[in-house]
Amino acid sequence: MNFRILKRDFRRKKSINFILLVFIFLSTMFIAGSLNNFAVVTRGVDYFLEQAGIGDFLIVTMGGEPASLSENDKGIEDFLGRQEQVERFSIDENMFVSENQIKLENGEKADIGSTAVINCLDIKQQKFYNEKNQEITKMQDGTIYLGQRIASKGQIEAGDLLTIHTEQGYERDFKVAGFLKDALLGSDMMGTQRFVVSSRDFQEMLGESGLPYGRLYSVDCKDTDAFQMAYNQCDFHELFSAGKSLVKTTYVMEMVIAAVILLVSLCLIAISVIMLRFTILFTVNEDYKEIGIMKAIGIQDASIRRLYMAKYFVLAAAGACAGFFASIPFSHGLLLQVTEKIVVEGGSSGILLQFSVSILIVLVVVFFGYLATGKIKKFSPMDAIRSGNNGERFQRKTLLRLKNAHGKATTFLACNDVLSEMK
């Protein structure tokens, strides 16, 4: 019997049931997908920095020559050597190249921003990863890896030729081996990008190119805050200096995007719940007489409410199930842009999180549906039977009176209905 009642109800309210089903589907897809995206980004940045081996504090300088350090670099190294908060530190050499000194195979100027840092592959500061999240451990002479952000512009592809030339007459062609994931300079908020060449090519460029020279210091600290406070009291000149926590915040835009999508998803589920309440109230008022008859023959309020809840459980379960399966490719699409820049930890926790969210949405919809059916307890069997199929009432429920209304009867009825059901 219950099945026949549900079947008849689904057929009778096809449009509103379909709309409610779509909203539950969209809510589940967006919330499950965006929440998984947010969790992956939050965990992924920490995981990426740890895997790459980023130090607790990083310093990038420019000036001096490979054979003759600047006074500024000497002062930094002396400070690091005697600072009690420093456990260990490493030093790597850098070169700096501007976009005017880079020419593509088609003769165009590379769009890299103002400046790029050139390092050799075997620097101590961090590890580099390719597009497949594999650590880059070797490369051929005459090749170069570019930052992943350049790939998104579509100007350069793997296998293209790139020429670096300087005012001193130095010119060298490199074949683009691929695009690397760079923990320090990989986010969109970092204006500088990184190029990586082989050790032999780097040493050749150091001696012949005349490109600006600098150093990169990676420091492991006992107490990063105490070290940074002591460092800031010194009058050193650097291009960049920051702790690992600040490097992490440069990936905040990826987190903001995930949070915005999550907020939109929560709005969708709120709309779904509001629609559900109005749908249930509309249905209950339509079935006013039937509910009164069921009460008159002894059916308990809880049994009547379960009959209505069965319908909305089916709707919620169907919408959440479809939304769960749709959230898998949706979440994958959201993560594509993020995983192009960072290395994320593999595993099935994302699927479990999305499945848990889907179950939670079903429970939320059923819970609010149960609350909305509370009106059934207020129905008197005699009033319901006497009132007919449409839930007419025979007593005044507002202060409005038709004889005092100066407008049309339809306007009065509309206002009276609103004031009678303010909730």
Sequence and secondary structure as in RCSB ss.txt:
>XXXX:A:sequence
MNFRILKRDFRRKKSINFILLVFIFLSTMFIAGSLNNFAVVTRGVDYFLEQAGIGDFLIVTMGGEPASLSENDKG
IEDFLGRQEQVERFSIDENMFVSENQIKLENGEKADIGSTAVINCLDIKQQKFYNEKNQEITKMQDGTIYLGQRI
ASKGQIEAGDLLTIHTEQGYERDFKVAGFLKDALLGSDMMGTQRFVVSSRDFQEMLGESGLPYGRLYSVDCKDTD
AFQMAYNQCDFHELFSAGKSLVKTTYVMEMVIAAVILLVSLCLIAISVIMLRFTILFTVNEDYKEIGIMKAIGIQ
DASIRRLYMAKYFVLAAAGACAGFFASIPFSHGLLLQVTEKIVVEGGSSGILLQFSVSILIVLVVVFFGYLATGK
IKKFSPMDAIRSGNNGERFQRKTLLRLKNAHGKATTFLACNDVLSEMK
>XXXX:A:secstr
 HHHHHHHHHHHTHHHHHHHHHHHHHHHHHHHHHHHHHHHHHHHHHHHHHHHT  SEEEE   SBTTB  HHHHH
HHHHHHH TTEEEEEEEEEEEEEGGGEEETTS B    SEEEEEETT SS   B TTS B     TTEEEEEHHH
HTTTS  TT EEEEE TTS EEEEEEEEEEB TTT STT   EEEEE HHHHHHHHHHT   EEEEEEEEESSHH
HHHHHHHTS    SEEEEHHHHHHTTHHHHHHHHHHHHHHHHHHHHHHHHHHHHHHHHHHHTHHHHHHHHHTT  
HHHHHHHHHHHHHHHHHHHHHHHHHHHHHHHHHHHHHHHTTS    SSHHHHHHHHHHHHHHHHHHHHHHHHGGG
GGG  HHHHHHHTTTT   S  SS  GGG  S HHHHHHHHHHHHT  
